[in-house]
Amino acid sequence: MRQEWEPEDLIEVWTLLEEDQERLRNKSGANRLGFALLLKFFEVEARFPEDAGEIPVPAVSVAQQVRVPAEEWAAYDWAGRAIKRHRMEIRPTGSPRACVTRPRPRRRRRPPNS
């Protein structure tokens, strides 16, 4: 994911919509901010970040939208149960690999030589 963002692009991509805010209502602190950042990252990249370094620094402005201090981002646990649960909530069908694997293209069969 790119790390440099124009203000207009940052607003367009990283602004939480009403339904995004609804998904955050039962989360607080670092988990609230972490979930929001994972959600928006997934919408852009169709995958989850490997680590916090993949999240563009300007995107942490999402903290203002979720009313959590940006410093809380450092406390988000990248190896715990919460991130696993967050990933399951974000994936469209809740399946472990939804939207991550792509179907293989079907090969066309050649007609037999006549």
C-alpha positions in Angstrom: 0.0 0.0 0.0 1.2 3.4 -0.8 2.5 5.5 2.1 2.0 9.0 0.6 -1.5 10.3 0.2 -3.0 13.5 -1.2 -5.6 15.0 1.3 -8.5 14.3 -1.1 -7.5 10.7 -1.5 -7.0 10.3 2.2 -10.5 11.6 2.9 -12.1 9.5 0.1 -10.4 6.2 1.1 -10.0 6.4 4.9 -13.2 8.1 5.9 -15.5 5.7 7.9 -19.0 5.4 6.6 -22.1 5.1 8.8 -22.1 1.3 8.5 -18.4 1.2 9.4 -19.2 3.3 12.5 -21.9 0.8 13.4 -19.4 -2.1 13.3 -17.3 -0.2 15.8 -19.9 0.4 18.5 -18.9 -2.5 20.7 -15.1 -1.8 20.5 -13.0 0.6 22.5 -9.5 1.9 22.7 -6.7 0.3 20.7 -9.2 -2.4 19.5 -11.6 0.2 18.1 -8.8 2.0 16.2 -7.2 -1.2 15.1 -10.5 -2.6 13.7 -11.2 0.6 11.8 -7.7 0.6 10.2 -7.9 -3.1 9.3 -11.3 -2.5 7.8 -10.3 0.4 5.6 -7.0 -1.3 4.6 -8.9 -4.4 3.6 -11.3 -2.3 1.5 -8.4 -0.9 -0.5 -6.0 -3.9 -0.7 -8.4 -6.9 -0.5 -6.1 -8.3 2.1 -4.9 -7.6 5.7 -1.7 -5.8 6.6 1.2 -8.0 7.7 2.2 -5.5 10.4 1.5 -2.0 11.6 4.2 -0.7 9.2 1.9 -1.3 6.3 -0.7 1.2 7.5 0.1 4.6 6.1 1.0 7.1 8.8 -1.6 9.6 7.5 -4.3 6.9 7.8 -4.0 7.0 11.5 -6.1 10.1 11.2 -8.9 7.6 11.5 -8.3 7.9 15.2 -10.1 11.3 15.2 -13.1 9.6 13.5 -13.3 6.9 16.1 -12.5 9.2 19.0 -9.5 7.3 20.2 -6.1 8.9 20.7 -3.7 8.0 17.8 -1.2 6.8 20.3 -3.4 3.9 21.1 -2.4 2.4 17.7 0.9 1.3 19.2 -1.1 -0.8 21.8 -3.0 -2.8 19.2 -2.1 -6.5 19.6 -1.0 -8.0 16.3 -0.8 -11.5 17.7 -3.7 -11.8 20.0 -7.3 -13.1 19.8 -8.7 -9.6 19.1 -7.0 -9.3 15.7 -8.1 -12.8 14.7 -11.7 -11.9 15.6 -11.5 -8.6 13.8 -10.3 -10.3 10.6 -13.2 -12.7 10.8 -15.7 -9.9 11.3 -14.2 -8.0 8.3 -14.1 -10.8 5.8 -17.4 -10.7 3.8 -18.6 -14.3 4.6 -16.7 -14.9 7.7 -14.7 -17.7 6.1 -11.0 -17.8 6.7 -10.1 -17.3 3.0 -13.0 -15.2 1.6 -11.8 -12.6 -0.9 -8.2 -13.6 -0.4 -7.9 -16.4 -2.9 -8.8 -16.0 -6.5 -10.5 -18.7 -8.5 -8.3 -20.3 -11.2 -9.2 -19.4 -14.7 -10.8 -22.3 -16.6 -8.8 -23.7 -19.4 -10.5 -24.1 -22.7 -10.4 -27.6 -24.2 -9.0 -27.9 -27.6 -11.2 -29.7 -30.1 -9.8 -33.0 -31.2 -7.8 -33.0 -34.5 -10.1 -34.1 -37.3 
